[in-house]
Each structure stands twice: as C-alpha cells, then as structure tokens.
Amino acid sequence: METMNGYTKICRYDELKEKIGRRFFVDDVEIALFKVEDKIYALSNICPHQKTHLIHEGFIEEGKVTCPVHGWQFELQSGRLAQDRKGLDSFEVKIIDNDIYVKVTEKKLNW
C-alpha cells in the first residue's frame, strides 16, 4: 500500500457510495470507511460488544453508525458510543487528488 507521512492510501474518493460502509485493512488493523455528506470517516471495524467485524455494514443516520448485530450506536466523528465515552477507535483521514489516506498509528482498541 502507498504511504505518505504516516498516512496509508486506502482507496479513491469516487469508489465510496454515500452512507454505504466499506471494509479495508492496514497491516493488521481493520477499518470501516464511510462517506456521509461528502465527508469521510474511518473507524475500527470491530464492535466492542461481541467483537464482530461488521461495523462497515452498519446503518448510518444522524452522524452515527449502528452495529448491524446488536444495535450499538457509534458517533462517526469520534467513534464513541452514543451512550458512553468508550467506543471504536477513529482514524485521521486526508483526501489528496481524489485519493483517501488514513493514519493508523497503532491498534489501541478503545474498549
């Protein structure tokens, strides 16, 4: 994968569909990528509830993604559980020339 200043190229902006998540891997880190109102969000793809790898298939509404397995809701901006401070790891995103780059520093699993 192409890297630049700690950011890894994930995909092209025009490959993402509005409110449809996609799963990507950067080394051993599994990322759920979402495009919502032309903004890109990158979160851990592993739900802390039962460690399911399905956040990318979640339902998007009002700035949150809902885990499709048990309905836990996470803020797209921060990855936090809507009801709590903990939640999913979130990752910095840059868009350069239609390419999406994500900065994955380390796997810290925020639960």
C-alpha distances in whole Angstrom, upper triangle without the diagonal:
4,6,10,13,12,10,7,6,8,10,13,16,18,17,18,22,24,25,23,20,17,15,11,10,8,9,13,13,14,14,17,16,20,21,25,27,24,22,19,19,17,19,18,19,22,25,27,30,30,26,25,22,23,23,20,24,26,28,28,31,32,29,29,27,29,28,29,31,33,33,32,31,28,28,25,25,25,25,28,30,33,36,34,32,30,27,24,21,20,17,17,16,15,16,15,16,16,12,12,10,11,13,13,15,17,18,21,23,25,28
4,7,10,10,8,6,5,8,10,12,15,18,17,18,22,24,25,24,21,19,17,14,13,11,12,16,16,17,16,18,17,20,21,24,26,23,22,19,19,17,20,20,21,24,27,29,32,32,29,28,24,25,25,22,26,28,30,29,32,33,29,29,28,31,30,31,33,35,35,33,32,29,28,25,25,25,25,29,31,34,37,35,33,31,28,25,22,20,17,16,14,13,14,13,14,14,11,11,9,11,12,13,15,17,19,23,24,26,30
4,7,6,5,4,6,9,12,14,16,19,19,20,24,25,26,25,22,20,18,15,13,10,12,15,15,17,16,18,17,20,21,24,26,23,21,18,18,16,19,19,21,23,27,28,32,32,28,28,25,26,25,23,26,28,30,29,31,32,29,29,27,30,30,32,33,35,34,33,31,28,27,24,23,23,24,27,30,32,35,34,31,29,27,23,20,18,15,14,13,12,13,12,14,15,11,11,8,9,9,11,12,15,17,20,23,25,28
4,6,5,6,8,12,14,15,17,20,20,21,25,26,27,26,24,22,21,17,16,13,15,18,17,19,18,20,19,21,22,24,26,23,20,18,19,17,20,21,23,25,28,30,33,34,30,30,27,28,26,25,28,29,31,30,32,32,29,29,28,31,31,33,35,37,36,34,32,28,27,24,23,23,24,27,31,33,35,34,31,29,28,24,21,19,15,13,12,10,12,11,13,15,12,11,8,10,9,12,13,16,19,21,24,25,29
4,6,8,11,14,17,18,19,23,23,23,27,28,28,28,25,24,22,19,18,15,16,19,18,20,19,21,20,22,23,25,27,24,21,19,19,18,20,21,23,26,28,29,33,34,30,31,28,29,27,26,30,30,32,30,32,32,29,29,29,32,32,34,36,37,36,34,32,28,27,24,22,22,23,26,30,32,34,33,30,28,27,24,20,18,14,12,12,11,13,13,16,17,14,14,10,11,9,11,11,15,18,20,23,24,28
4,7,10,13,16,18,19,23,22,22,26,26,27,26,23,21,20,17,15,12,13,16,14,17,16,18,18,20,22,24,26,23,20,18,17,15,17,17,20,22,25,26,30,30,27,27,25,26,24,23,27,28,30,28,31,30,27,27,26,29,29,31,33,34,33,31,29,25,24,22,20,20,21,24,27,29,32,30,27,25,24,20,17,15,12,10,11,11,14,14,17,18,15,13,9,8,6,8,8,11,14,16,19,21,24
4,7,9,12,14,15,19,18,18,22,23,23,23,20,18,17,14,13,10,12,15,13,15,13,16,14,17,18,21,23,20,17,14,14,12,15,16,18,21,23,25,28,29,26,26,23,24,22,20,24,25,27,25,28,28,24,24,24,27,26,29,30,32,31,29,27,23,22,19,18,18,19,22,25,28,30,29,26,24,22,19,16,14,10,8,8,8,10,11,14,15,11,9,5,5,4,7,9,12,15,17,19,20,24
4,6,9,12,14,17,16,17,20,22,22,21,18,16,14,11,10,7,10,13,12,13,12,14,13,16,17,21,23,20,18,14,14,12,14,15,17,19,23,24,28,28,24,24,21,22,20,19,22,24,26,25,27,28,25,24,23,26,25,27,29,31,30,28,27,24,23,20,19,20,20,23,26,28,31,30,27,25,23,19,16,15,11,10,9,10,11,12,14,14,10,8,5,5,6,8,10,13,15,18,19,21,24
4,6,8,11,14,13,14,18,19,20,19,17,14,14,11,11,9,12,15,14,14,12,14,12,15,16,19,21,18,16,13,14,12,15,16,17,21,24,26,29,29,26,25,21,22,20,18,21,23,25,24,26,27,24,24,23,26,25,27,29,31,30,29,27,24,23,20,20,21,21,24,27,29,32,31,29,27,25,21,18,16,13,12,10,9,9,10,11,11,7,6,4,7,9,11,14,16,18,20,22,23,27
4,7,9,12,10,11,15,17,17,16,13,10,10,7,8,8,12,14,12,12,10,11,9,12,13,17,19,16,15,12,12,10,13,14,14,18,21,23,26,26,23,22,18,18,17,14,18,19,22,21,24,25,22,22,20,23,22,23,26,28,27,26,24,22,21,18,18,19,19,23,25,27,30,29,28,26,23,19,17,15,12,12,10,10,10,11,13,11,8,6,6,7,10,11,15,16,17,20,20,22,25
4,7,9,7,8,12,15,16,14,13,10,11,9,11,12,15,17,16,14,12,12,10,12,12,16,18,15,14,11,13,12,15,16,16,20,23,26,28,28,25,23,20,19,18,15,18,20,21,20,23,25,22,22,20,23,23,24,26,29,28,27,25,23,22,19,20,21,21,25,27,28,31,31,30,28,25,21,20,17,15,15,12,11,10,11,11,9,6,6,8,10,13,15,18,20,20,23,23,25,28
4,6,5,8,11,14,16,15,14,12,14,12,15,15,19,21,19,18,15,15,12,12,12,15,16,13,13,11,14,14,17,19,19,23,25,28,31,31,28,26,23,22,20,17,19,21,22,21,23,25,22,23,22,24,25,25,28,31,29,29,27,24,23,20,20,22,22,26,28,29,33,33,32,30,27,23,22,19,17,16,12,11,9,9,9,6,4,6,9,12,15,18,21,23,24,26,26,28,30
4,5,6,9,11,13,13,13,12,14,14,17,17,21,23,20,19,15,14,11,10,9,12,12,9,10,9,12,13,16,19,19,23,25,28,30,31,28,26,23,21,19,16,18,20,20,18,20,21,19,20,19,23,23,24,27,30,28,27,25,23,21,17,18,21,21,24,26,27,31,31,30,29,26,23,21,18,16,15,11,10,8,9,9,5,6,6,10,12,16,18,22,24,24,26,26,27,30
4,5,8,10,13,12,13,13,15,16,19,20,23,25,23,21,18,16,13,12,10,13,13,10,12,11,14,16,19,21,21,25,27,30,32,32,30,27,24,22,21,17,19,20,20,19,21,22,21,22,21,24,24,25,28,30,29,29,26,24,23,20,21,23,23,27,29,29,33,33,32,31,28,25,24,21,20,19,15,14,11,12,11,7,9,10,13,16,20,22,25,27,27,29,29,30,32
4,7,10,12,11,11,10,12,13,16,18,21,22,21,18,16,14,11,11,10,13,15,12,13,12,14,15,18,19,18,22,24,28,30,30,27,25,21,19,18,15,16,18,19,18,21,23,21,21,20,22,22,22,26,28,27,27,25,23,23,19,21,23,23,26,28,28,32,32,32,30,27,24,23,21,19,19,15,15,13,14,13,10,10,10,13,15,19,21,24,26,25,28,27,28,31
4,7,9,7,8,8,11,12,16,17,21,22,20,17,14,12,8,7,6,10,12,10,11,9,11,12,15,17,16,20,21,25,27,27,25,22,19,17,15,12,13,15,15,14,17,19,17,17,16,18,19,19,23,25,23,23,21,20,19,16,17,20,19,23,24,25,28,29,29,27,24,21,21,18,17,17,14,14,13,15,15,11,11,10,13,14,18,20,23,25,24,26,25,26,28
4,6,5,8,9,13,15,18,21,24,25,22,19,16,13,10,8,7,9,10,10,11,11,13,14,16,19,17,21,22,25,27,27,25,23,20,17,16,12,13,14,13,12,15,17,16,16,15,17,18,18,22,24,22,23,20,20,19,16,18,21,20,23,24,24,28,29,29,28,24,22,22,20,19,19,17,17,15,18,18,14,14,13,17,18,21,22,26,27,26,28,27,27,29
4,6,8,11,14,17,20,22,26,26,23,20,17,14,11,8,5,6,7,8,9,10,12,14,16,19,18,21,21,25,26,27,26,23,21,18,15,13,13,13,12,10,12,13,13,14,13,16,17,18,21,23,21,21,18,18,17,14,16,19,18,21,22,21,25,27,27,26,23,21,21,19,19,19,16,17,16,19,19,15,16,15,18,18,22,23,27,28,27,28,26,26,28
4,6,10,13,16,19,22,25,25,22,19,15,12,10,6,6,5,8,10,10,10,10,13,14,16,15,18,18,22,22,24,22,20,18,15,12,10,10,9,8,6,8,11,10,10,9,12,14,14,18,19,17,17,15,14,14,11,14,17,16,18,19,18,22,23,24,23,20,18,19,17,18,19,17,18,18,21,21,18,18,16,19,18,21,22,26,26,25,26,24,24,25
4,7,10,13,17,20,23,23,20,16,14,10,9,6,7,9,12,12,13,11,11,13,14,15,13,17,17,21,22,22,21,18,15,12,11,8,7,8,8,8,11,14,13,13,10,12,13,13,16,18,17,17,16,15,15,13,16,18,17,19,20,20,23,25,25,24,20,18,19,17,18,19,17,19,18,21,22,18,18,16,18,18,21,21,25,25,24,25,23,23,25
4,7,10,13,16,19,19,16,13,10,6,6,5,7,10,13,13,13,10,10,10,10,12,10,13,14,18,19,20,18,15,12,10,8,4,6,7,9,9,12,15,13,12,9,11,11,12,15,17,16,16,14,14,14,11,14,16,14,17,18,19,22,23,23,21,18,15,16,14,15,16,15,17,17,20,21,18,17,14,16,15,18,18,22,22,20,21,20,20,22
4,7,10,13,16,16,14,10,8,6,5,7,9,12,16,15,14,11,11,10,11,11,9,13,15,18,20,20,17,15,12,10,9,5,7,10,12,12,16,19,17,15,13,14,14,14,16,19,18,18,17,16,17,14,16,18,16,19,20,21,24,25,25,22,19,16,16,15,15,16,15,17,16,19,20,17,15,13,14,14,17,16,20,20,19,21,19,21,22
4,7,10,13,13,11,7,6,5,6,9,12,15,19,18,17,13,12,10,10,9,7,10,13,17,18,18,15,13,9,9,8,6,9,11,14,15,19,21,19,17,14,15,14,14,16,19,19,18,18,16,17,15,17,18,15,19,20,22,25,24,24,21,18,14,14,14,14,16,15,17,18,20,21,18,16,13,14,13,15,14,18,18,16,18,17,19,20
4,7,10,10,8,6,5,6,7,11,14,17,20,19,17,14,13,10,10,10,9,12,15,18,20,20,17,15,11,12,11,9,12,15,18,18,22,23,21,19,17,18,17,18,19,22,22,21,20,18,19,16,18,18,17,20,21,24,27,26,25,22,19,15,14,14,13,15,14,16,16,18,20,17,14,12,12,10,13,12,15,15,14,17,16,19,21
4,6,6,6,5,6,9,10,14,17,20,24,22,20,16,15,11,11,10,10,12,16,18,21,20,16,15,12,13,13,12,15,17,21,21,24,26,23,22,19,21,19,20,21,23,24,22,22,20,21,18,20,19,17,21,22,25,28,27,25,22,19,15,14,14,13,15,14,17,18,19,21,19,16,13,12,11,12,10,13,13,12,15,15,18,20
4,6,5,7,8,11,12,16,18,22,25,23,20,17,15,12,12,11,12,14,17,19,22,22,18,18,15,16,16,15,18,20,23,23,26,28,24,23,21,23,21,23,24,26,26,24,24,21,22,19,20,19,18,21,23,26,29,27,25,22,20,16,14,14,11,13,13,15,17,18,20,19,15,13,11,9,9,7,10,10,10,14,15,18,20
4,6,8,10,14,16,19,22,25,28,26,24,20,19,15,15,13,14,15,19,20,23,22,18,19,16,18,18,18,21,23,26,26,29,31,28,26,24,25,23,25,25,27,28,26,26,24,24,22,23,22,20,23,25,28,31,29,27,24,21,18,16,16,14,16,17,18,20,21,23,22,19,16,14,12,12,9,11,10,10,14,15,18,21
4,6,10,13,16,19,23,25,29,27,25,21,19,15,14,11,12,12,16,17,20,19,15,15,13,16,16,16,19,21,25,25,28,30,27,25,22,23,21,23,23,25,25,24,24,22,23,21,22,21,19,22,23,26,28,27,25,21,19,16,14,15,14,17,18,20,22,24,26,25,21,19,16,14,14,10,12,10,8,12,12,16,18
4,6,10,12,16,19,22,25,24,21,18,15,11,10,8,9,10,13,14,18,17,14,14,11,14,13,14,17,18,22,22,25,26,23,21,19,20,18,20,20,22,23,21,21,18,19,18,19,17,15,18,20,23,25,23,22,18,16,12,10,12,11,14,15,18,20,22,24,23,19,16,14,11,11,8,10,8,6,10,10,13,15
4,7,10,13,17,20,23,22,20,16,14,10,9,6,6,7,11,13,16,15,12,11,8,10,10,10,13,15,18,19,22,24,21,19,16,17,15,17,17,19,20,18,18,16,18,16,17,16,14,17,18,21,24,22,21,18,15,11,10,11,11,14,15,18,19,22,24,22,19,16,14,12,13,10,13,11,9,12,11,14,15
4,6,10,13,16,19,18,16,12,10,6,6,5,5,8,11,14,17,17,14,13,9,10,9,8,12,13,16,16,19,21,18,16,14,15,14,16,17,19,19,17,17,14,15,13,14,14,12,15,17,19,22,21,20,17,14,10,9,9,9,12,12,15,16,19,21,19,16,13,12,9,11,9,13,12,11,13,12,14,16
4,7,10,13,16,16,14,10,8,6,5,6,5,9,11,14,16,17,14,12,9,8,6,5,9,10,12,12,16,17,15,13,10,12,11,13,15,17,16,15,14,12,13,10,13,13,11,14,15,17,20,20,20,17,14,10,10,9,10,13,12,15,16,19,21,18,16,13,13,11,13,12,16,16,14,15,14,15,17
4,7,10,13,12,10,7,6,5,7,9,9,12,14,17,19,20,18,16,13,12,9,7,10,11,13,12,15,16,14,13,11,14,14,15,18,20,18,17,16,13,13,10,12,13,12,15,17,18,22,22,21,19,16,13,12,10,10,11,10,12,13,16,18,15,13,10,11,9,12,13,16,17,16,18,17,17,20
4,6,10,10,8,6,5,7,8,11,11,14,15,19,20,22,20,18,15,13,10,8,10,10,11,9,12,13,11,11,9,12,13,15,18,19,18,17,14,13,12,8,11,13,12,15,17,17,21,22,21,20,17,14,14,12,12,13,11,13,13,17,18,15,14,11,13,12,15,16,19,20,19,20,19,19,21
4,7,6,6,5,7,9,12,15,15,18,19,22,24,25,23,21,19,16,14,11,13,13,12,10,12,13,11,12,11,15,16,18,21,22,20,20,17,15,14,10,12,15,15,18,19,19,23,24,23,23,20,17,17,14,14,14,11,13,12,15,16,13,13,11,13,13,17,18,22,23,22,23,22,22,24
4,5,5,6,8,11,13,17,17,20,20,23,24,26,24,23,21,18,15,13,14,13,12,8,9,10,8,10,11,14,16,18,21,22,19,19,16,14,12,9,11,14,14,17,18,18,21,23,22,22,19,18,18,15,16,15,13,15,14,18,19,16,16,14,16,16,19,21,24,25,24,25,24,23,25
4,6,8,11,14,17,20,20,24,24,26,28,30,28,26,24,22,19,17,18,16,15,11,11,11,10,13,14,17,20,21,25,25,22,22,19,17,15,12,13,16,17,20,21,20,24,25,25,25,23,21,21,18,18,17,15,16,15,18,18,16,17,15,18,18,21,23,26,28,28,28,27,26,28
4,7,10,13,16,20,20,24,24,27,29,31,29,27,25,22,19,17,19,18,17,14,14,14,13,15,16,19,22,23,26,27,25,24,21,19,16,13,13,17,18,21,23,22,26,27,26,26,24,21,21,18,17,16,13,13,11,14,15,12,13,12,15,16,19,21,25,27,27,27,27,26,29
4,7,10,13,17,18,21,22,24,27,28,26,25,23,21,18,16,18,17,16,13,14,13,11,13,14,18,20,22,25,26,23,22,19,16,14,10,10,13,15,18,20,20,23,24,23,23,20,18,18,14,13,12,10,10,10,13,15,12,13,11,13,13,16,18,21,23,23,24,24,23,25
4,7,10,14,15,18,19,22,24,26,23,22,19,18,15,13,16,15,15,13,14,15,12,13,13,17,18,20,23,24,22,21,18,15,13,9,9,12,13,16,19,19,23,23,22,21,18,16,15,11,10,10,7,9,9,12,14,12,11,8,10,10,13,15,18,20,20,21,21,20,23
4,7,10,12,15,16,18,21,22,20,19,17,15,12,11,14,13,14,12,13,14,10,11,10,14,15,18,20,21,19,17,15,12,10,6,7,9,9,13,15,16,20,19,18,17,15,12,11,8,8,8,7,10,11,15,17,15,14,10,11,9,12,13,16,17,17,18,17,17,19
4,7,9,12,14,16,19,20,17,17,14,14,11,10,13,13,15,13,16,16,13,12,11,14,15,17,19,21,19,17,15,12,11,8,9,9,9,13,15,17,20,19,18,16,13,10,9,6,5,7,7,10,12,16,18,16,14,10,10,7,9,10,13,14,13,14,14,14,17
4,6,9,10,12,15,17,14,14,12,11,8,9,12,12,14,13,16,16,13,11,10,12,12,15,17,18,16,14,13,9,10,7,9,8,6,10,12,14,17,16,15,13,10,6,6,4,6,9,10,14,16,19,22,20,18,14,13,10,11,10,13,13,11,12,11,11,13
4,6,8,10,13,14,11,11,9,10,8,9,12,12,15,15,18,19,16,14,12,13,12,15,15,16,16,14,13,11,12,11,12,11,8,11,13,15,18,17,15,13,9,6,5,6,8,12,13,17,19,22,24,22,20,16,15,12,12,10,12,11,9,10,8,9,11
4,7,10,12,12,9,8,5,6,5,6,9,10,13,14,17,19,17,14,11,12,10,12,13,14,14,13,13,11,13,12,14,13,10,13,14,16,19,18,18,15,11,8,9,10,11,15,15,19,20,23,26,23,20,17,17,14,15,13,16,14,12,13,10,12,13
4,6,9,9,6,6,5,7,6,9,11,11,15,16,19,21,18,15,12,12,9,12,11,13,13,12,13,12,14,14,16,15,11,13,13,16,18,17,17,13,10,7,9,11,14,17,18,22,24,27,29,27,24,21,20,17,17,15,17,15,11,12,9,10,10
4,6,7,5,5,7,7,6,10,11,10,14,15,17,19,17,14,11,10,7,10,9,9,10,8,10,9,13,13,16,14,10,11,10,13,15,14,14,11,8,7,10,12,15,19,20,24,26,29,31,29,27,23,22,19,20,18,19,17,14,13,10,10,9
4,6,5,8,10,11,10,14,15,14,17,18,20,21,19,16,14,12,10,13,11,11,12,9,11,11,14,15,17,15,11,11,10,13,14,12,13,9,7,7,10,13,16,20,22,26,28,31,34,32,29,26,25,21,21,18,19,17,13,12,8,8,6
4,6,8,11,11,11,15,15,14,16,18,20,21,20,16,14,12,9,12,9,8,10,8,11,12,15,17,19,17,14,13,11,14,13,13,14,11,9,10,14,17,20,23,25,29,31,34,37,34,32,29,28,24,25,22,23,21,17,16,12,12,9
4,6,9,11,12,15,15,15,18,20,22,24,23,19,16,14,11,12,9,9,12,11,14,15,18,20,22,20,16,16,14,17,17,17,18,15,12,13,16,19,21,25,27,30,32,35,38,35,33,29,28,25,26,23,24,21,18,17,13,14,11
4,6,9,10,13,14,14,18,20,22,24,22,19,16,14,11,12,10,11,13,12,14,14,18,18,21,19,15,16,15,18,18,17,18,14,12,11,13,16,19,22,24,27,29,32,35,32,30,26,25,22,22,19,21,18,14,14,11,12,10
4,6,8,11,11,12,15,17,20,23,21,18,14,13,9,10,8,10,12,12,14,14,18,18,21,19,15,17,15,18,19,19,20,16,13,12,14,17,19,23,23,27,28,31,33,31,28,25,25,22,23,20,22,20,16,16,13,15,13
4,6,8,9,11,14,16,20,22,20,17,14,13,10,10,10,12,14,13,15,14,17,16,19,18,15,17,16,19,21,20,21,17,14,12,13,15,17,20,21,24,25,28,30,27,25,22,21,19,20,18,20,18,15,16,13,15,15
4,5,5,7,11,13,17,19,18,15,11,10,7,7,8,11,11,12,13,13,16,15,18,18,14,16,16,18,20,20,21,18,14,12,14,15,17,20,20,24,24,27,29,26,24,21,21,19,21,19,22,20,17,18,15,17,16
4,5,5,9,10,14,16,14,11,8,7,5,7,9,11,10,10,10,9,12,11,14,14,11,13,13,14,17,17,18,15,12,10,12,12,14,17,18,21,22,25,27,24,22,19,19,17,19,17,20,19,16,17,14,15,15
4,6,9,10,14,16,14,12,9,10,8,9,11,14,13,13,13,12,13,11,15,15,13,15,16,17,20,21,21,19,15,12,14,13,14,17,16,19,20,23,24,21,19,16,17,16,18,17,20,20,17,19,16,17,18
4,7,9,13,16,15,13,9,9,7,7,9,12,12,13,13,13,15,14,17,18,15,17,17,18,20,22,22,20,17,15,17,17,18,20,20,22,23,26,27,23,22,19,21,19,22,21,24,23,21,22,19,20,20
4,6,10,13,12,9,6,5,5,5,9,10,9,10,9,10,12,11,15,16,13,15,14,14,17,19,20,18,15,13,16,16,18,20,20,23,23,26,28,24,23,21,22,20,22,21,24,24,21,22,19,19,19
4,7,10,10,8,5,5,7,7,11,12,9,11,9,10,12,11,15,17,14,16,14,14,17,19,21,20,16,15,18,17,19,21,21,24,24,27,28,25,24,22,23,22,24,24,27,27,24,24,22,21,21
4,7,7,6,5,7,9,10,14,15,12,12,9,10,10,9,12,14,13,14,14,13,16,18,20,19,16,15,17,16,18,19,19,21,21,25,26,23,23,20,22,20,23,23,26,26,24,24,22,21,21
4,6,5,7,8,12,13,16,16,12,13,10,10,10,10,13,15,14,15,14,12,15,18,19,20,17,17,19,18,20,21,20,23,23,27,28,25,25,22,24,23,25,25,28,28,26,26,24,22,23
4,6,8,10,14,16,19,18,15,14,11,11,9,9,11,14,14,14,14,11,14,17,18,19,17,17,19,17,20,20,20,22,23,27,28,25,26,23,24,23,25,26,28,29,27,26,24,22,23
4,7,10,13,16,19,18,15,14,10,9,6,6,7,10,10,11,12,10,14,15,16,17,15,14,16,14,16,17,16,19,20,24,25,23,23,20,21,19,21,22,24,25,24,23,21,19,21
4,7,10,12,15,15,11,10,6,5,4,5,8,10,9,9,9,8,12,13,14,14,12,12,14,13,15,17,17,20,21,25,27,24,24,21,21,19,21,21,23,24,22,21,19,17,18
4,7,9,12,12,9,8,6,5,7,6,10,11,9,10,10,10,13,14,15,15,11,11,13,13,15,17,17,20,21,25,27,24,23,20,21,19,20,20,23,22,20,20,17,16,17
4,6,9,8,5,6,4,6,9,10,13,14,11,12,10,10,12,14,16,15,12,12,15,15,18,20,21,24,25,29,30,27,26,23,24,22,23,23,25,24,22,21,18,17,17
4,6,6,5,5,6,8,11,12,15,15,12,13,11,12,14,15,17,15,12,11,14,15,18,21,21,25,26,29,31,28,27,24,24,22,23,22,24,23,20,20,16,16,15
4,6,6,8,10,12,15,15,19,19,16,16,14,15,17,19,20,18,15,15,18,19,21,24,24,27,28,31,33,29,28,25,26,24,26,24,27,26,23,23,19,19,18
4,6,8,11,13,17,17,21,20,17,17,15,16,17,19,21,18,15,15,18,20,23,26,26,30,31,34,36,32,31,28,28,26,27,25,28,26,23,22,19,19,17
4,6,9,12,16,17,21,20,16,16,13,14,14,16,18,17,14,15,19,20,23,27,27,31,32,36,37,34,33,30,30,27,28,27,28,27,23,23,19,18,16
4,6,10,13,15,18,18,15,14,11,11,12,14,17,16,13,14,18,19,22,25,26,29,30,34,36,33,31,28,29,26,27,26,28,27,24,23,19,18,17
4,7,10,13,16,15,11,10,7,8,9,11,13,12,10,11,15,16,19,22,24,27,29,32,34,32,30,27,27,24,25,24,25,24,21,20,16,15,13
4,7,9,12,12,9,8,6,6,8,10,12,11,9,10,14,14,17,20,21,24,26,30,32,29,28,25,25,22,23,22,24,23,21,20,16,15,14
4,6,9,8,5,5,4,5,9,9,10,9,7,7,10,10,14,16,18,21,23,27,29,27,25,22,22,19,20,19,21,20,18,17,14,12,12
4,6,6,5,5,6,6,10,10,10,11,9,9,11,10,13,14,16,19,21,24,27,25,24,20,20,18,19,19,20,20,19,18,16,13,15
4,6,6,8,10,10,14,14,13,13,11,9,10,8,10,12,12,16,17,21,23,21,20,17,17,15,16,16,19,19,18,18,16,14,16
4,6,8,11,11,15,14,13,13,12,10,10,8,9,10,11,14,16,20,22,21,20,16,16,14,15,16,17,19,18,17,16,14,17
4,5,9,10,13,12,10,10,9,8,8,6,9,10,12,16,18,22,25,23,22,18,17,14,14,15,16,16,15,14,13,11,13
4,7,9,12,11,9,8,6,5,6,5,9,12,14,17,20,23,26,24,22,19,18,15,15,14,16,16,14,13,11,9,11
4,6,8,7,6,5,4,6,8,9,12,15,17,21,23,27,30,28,26,22,22,18,18,17,18,18,16,14,12,9,10
4,5,5,6,6,5,8,11,12,15,18,20,24,26,30,32,30,29,25,24,21,21,20,21,20,18,16,13,10,10
4,6,8,9,8,11,14,14,18,20,21,25,27,30,33,31,30,26,26,23,24,23,24,24,22,19,17,14,14
4,7,9,10,13,16,17,20,23,25,28,30,34,37,34,33,30,29,26,26,25,26,25,23,20,18,15,14
4,6,8,11,14,15,19,21,24,27,30,33,36,34,33,29,28,25,25,23,24,23,20,18,15,12,11
4,7,10,12,13,16,19,21,25,28,31,34,33,31,27,26,23,22,21,21,20,18,15,13,10,10
4,7,9,11,15,18,21,24,27,30,34,32,30,26,25,21,20,18,19,17,15,12,10,6,6
4,7,9,13,16,18,22,25,28,31,29,27,23,22,19,18,17,17,16,13,11,8,6,6
4,6,10,13,15,19,22,25,28,26,24,20,19,15,15,13,15,13,11,10,7,6,7
4,7,10,13,17,20,23,26,24,22,18,16,12,12,10,11,10,8,7,6,6,9
4,7,9,13,16,19,23,21,19,15,13,10,10,9,11,11,10,10,10,9,12
4,6,10,13,16,19,18,16,12,10,6,6,6,8,10,10,11,12,12,15
4,7,10,13,17,16,14,10,8,6,5,8,10,12,13,14,15,15,19
4,7,10,13,12,10,7,6,5,7,10,12,15,16,17,18,18,22
4,6,10,10,8,6,5,7,8,12,14,18,19,21,22,22,25
4,7,6,5,5,6,9,12,15,18,21,22,24,25,25,28
4,6,5,7,8,11,13,17,19,23,24,26,27,28,32
4,5,8,10,14,17,20,23,26,27,30,31,31,35
4,7,10,13,16,19,22,25,26,28,29,30,33
4,6,10,13,16,19,22,23,25,26,27,30
4,7,10,13,16,19,20,22,22,23,27
4,7,10,13,15,17,19,20,21,25
4,6,10,12,13,15,17,18,21
4,6,9,11,13,15,16,20
4,6,8,10,12,14,17
4,7,9,12,14,17
4,6,9,11,15
4,6,9,12
4,6,9
4,6
4
